[in-house]
Amino acid sequence: MAQYRSRLAGTGSYLPEKRLSNDDLAKLVETNDQWIVERTGIRSRHIAAEGEFTSDLALKASRAALESAGLTAKDIDMILVATVSPDQPMPNTACVLQHKLGARDCMAVDISAACTGFVYGLSIADQFIRSGTYKNILVVGAEVLHRYVSYRDRETCILFGDAAGAAIVTRAQEDEDSKIYSVHLHADGSISDLFVLPAGGSAIPFNQRVLDEDLQYVRMKGREIFKHAVRTMSQCCDEALKSNGMGPEEVAWIIPHQANLRIIEAVAKHFGIPMDKVVVEIEDMGNTSAATVIVALDRAIRDGRVKRGQNLLLTAFGAGITSGSILMRY
C-alpha cells in the first residue's frame, strides 16, 4: 500500500468574548489574583456565552482553519472532534459540527482523551492520510468546560476555560517537506481516579443524588496530577526525540498542553530548553483541555513565531490518564 506524508495545511482557533478574571473568581471563592498566578500562571480565562455550545466554538475555529488552508467544507473527507464537553452524549459533536459547517457526507466522530485529545486526533488523522484512505481531514479540539466546574471548588474553578482550535491535515505533495516524524501515545488507567467527572455515564446516571453531591462537576487530585503530568510529558518527548535520533536543539518549538505554567517550566527544564523556545499561551486562556495545544499552535503560527520548515514537538497529558507527543516538521 502506498505511503503518503501528512502536513498541516491550515489552523484556526476561537475563544469566546466573555472573560473571567482572577479578580472575578475572588468574588465567588476564597482566592486572589496573586495566589492563582503564582500557582498556575493564569490571569484570566474565556467563558462561553449563554446558548453558546462546544459545536459553536468548533464551528468558528474550523472555518478559520479552512480559510487558512484554502479549502471549503465540501473538501473535507473526515471530521474528528476531541472533547470531554460535547453538546450532548449523542449524537456526537462531530456530526453536529458537520451539519453546521455544511460539510458533505463523510466520517464524523468524537474522541474522548481529555487534554490529550487533540494529540490523539492528529495522530489518527495522520494514519488515514498515510494509508491513502483520505486526503483532507478536519481535526478539532473544543471544550466548554466552565459548565463542568463548581465555582465553590477553588482547586478546579481557577484552572478551566472554554476554547476551540482546528487543524486541516492534508496529503503532502512531492515538493512539500512537511511531515509527521512519529507519534507516541499512552494511557494508564490504573491512576484514572486522579481526574474524574463522576456523573452522566452508566455508572452514575443523572438523578437527585448527583445534584445533592455535586457529582456533575470535575474532581481532581492536584498534587498527584502535577507530578504525573511532568513525568509523562517528559517521557513522551524523550521517546519522540530518541526514536528520531534528534536532540532538543533540533526542535524549534515545544507546544505543550497549557495546564499549568509550573508544569510547562518543569518539562522545559528537563530538556534544558529555554522558555523562549516553548509556546506559552496559558495566561489569558487557562486550561481548555483538548483545545489548548491547537489553540497555542494556531496563535504561534499567526503571530509568526512558528514558520514552515521548523521542527515542532507537541505534547499533552490528560484524564485517563492519557499522554502523548507528536514530532513534526511544519
Secondary structure by P-SEA (a helix, b strand, c coil): cbbbbbbccccccccccccccaaaaaacccccaaaaaacccccbbbbbcccccaaaaaaaaaaaaaaaaccccccccbbbbbccccccccccaaaaaaaaaccccccccccccccaaaaaaaaaaaaaaaaccccbbbbbbbbcccccccccccccccccccbbbbbbbbbbcccccccccbbbbbbbcccccccccccccccccccaaaaaacccbbbbbaaaaaaaaaaaaaaaaaaaaaaaccccccccccccccccaaaaaaaaaaacccccccccccccccccccaaaaaaaaaaaaaccccccbbbbbbbcccccccccccccc
